Amino acid sequence: MNLDGYAFVAIGSNLGDSVNTLRQAVQHLARLSTTPLLCSSLWESTPVDCPPGSANFVNAVIRMIPRSNETPESLLQKLQAIEAEFGRGPKKVINEPRPLDLDLIAFGSVQMKSPKLTIPHPRAHLRRFVLEPLAEIAAGAVLPGQHSSNATLLAQLQTAEVLRRIGTLE
């Protein structure tokens, strides 16, 4: 699968009614896409590198087709505005609990690193909570800078993360 024209966004939450939050967030994300979103299942996952006592997350990945004038930076700004609408404030602690987390995983075949954004997401290929839903909707795709498909990366991943499918975004 060729990634040109597509953007992939990982969505997650571990505060409040996470399932409902993600379903509402998808409605906001749909407004940023020129076609209907392709959504993975919802996955409950154990926290990774989070403060002690952090609740499990609910995660998913969506594929969208950004508008023709969209850039990775402009899409990131819109994602951060959606996070703020859902009550996410400035980070105080790394990987702290949050009502909504929207991470731009890939933007077509773009590879870039700036102070505000690295594309593709630098840890996407190392995290089951990203790879599992990503492989569900784009198994054969290869993230820029990788040599193996998402499905192959998932099969080779060795991590203590525990995931379970808990539903859909509809």
N, C-alpha and C positions, 0 to 999 in steps of 0.2 A: 504494500500500500504506500503510495506516494503521499507525503504530508503537505505538499504545496496547497495553499488555500485554506488549510485547516488550522485551528488553534485548539489546544487541549488545556482544560482547566480542571485541576483537582479541587474538590470542595470538601470541607470537613467542619465538624462542630463537636464540642464536648461540654457545652454549657447550655442549660435550658432544655427545651424540647427540640433536640437536634434533628430528628427526622422531619418535623414540620419546618424548621428553619431551612434545611436544605431544599425542601420542596418549594418554599417561597423564594429562596435565592435563585433557583432554576428559572422561575418566572422572570426575574430581573435579567438573568443572563440571556434568556431567549430574545430579549429586546436588542441585544448587541450582535445578534447573528442574522445573516441574510436568509438563512434557511432554518427549518426546525432543528433543534438540538438532537444529538445522539447521546443518550445517557446510559451509563452503566447502572447496575444494581446498586442498592445501598449496602454498605459493608460496615459492620461493627468491628473496630480494631483496638487492640491494646495500645496505650500511649508509647511513643518512641522519644527518648531523650527529653521527657517532660519532668516538671517538678514532682517530687514524691506526692502520692495521693491523688494524682490527676485521674479524672474519670476516663473511661473508654471514649473513643471517638466514633462518630458515624461519618463515613467517607464515601465518595463517589468520584467519577471523572466524567466530564462532558466534552463532546467534540462540537465545535461551532465553526461557522464560516464568517469571519469578521468582515465588516464593510471594506470596500476597496481602498479607502483612504486611511484605514486603521494601521497603526504601527504597534509593535510590542509595547512601547512606552505609553502610548495613548490608551491601549487596552488595559495595561496595568493600572493606570490612574482610575479608569472606570471600575475595575475590580475592587480597588481600595475604597472607592466611594460607596460601593455596595456593602462592603464589610462595615464601614462606618454607619450606614443606615441600620444595620443589624446590631449596632451597639459595640462594635470593636473599637477600642481606643488604642493609643500608642502603646507599643510593647514596653512592659516594665521588667519582665523576666523572659528569657529565651524559652520558646515552646510552652508558654503559659496557657492555661485553659482559655478557650475563646468561644464566643457564640457563633462566629463564622470565620472560616479561613478559606480564601480563594487564592490558589497558586497557579500562575501561568506556567504550565509544564513545557509546552512547545508552541511555537508560532511558525507554522510552515517549516521550511528548512533553515530558518534563521539560527545562527550561532552568534551570540554576543555576550559581552560581559561589561557592565557599567557599574557605577557605585549603587544604583537602585535596582538593577535587574540583570540576572544571568539567564540566558536561554540557550539550550533547554535547561530546565531546572537542574541544578548540579547534583541533587541527591535522588532524583526521581527513580533512577535505575537501581537504587539501593534500598528502596522502601516498598515492602509488600503492600502497604495501604494505598500506594499509588499504582504499582505495577498490576495488582490483581484487577482492579476496575479498568485500568487502561488496557490490559490484555483482553478484557471482556469485549471492549468495543473496537479495538485496533490491534488484534493479536499479531498480525503480520507486519505492522509498521515498525520502522527502525527510527528511533529518536536520533536527531542530528548528533554526530560525534560518537554514536554507538555503532557496533558492527553486527549486532544480533537483534533479532526481532524482540518485541515486548514479551511475547510468549516464551521465547527462549531465555530471556533475562529472568523472567519469573520462575521458570523451571530450574534455573541454576542458582537462584537466590537462596542464601543460607542466613536466616534471621530467626530471632526468637519471637517475632510478632505473631499474634494469633488473630485471624480474621474469620468472620462468619457472615454469610449473606443474610440480610434481615428484611429485604423487601425491594421495592422499586421506587423510583422518583415520581411516578404518576399517582 
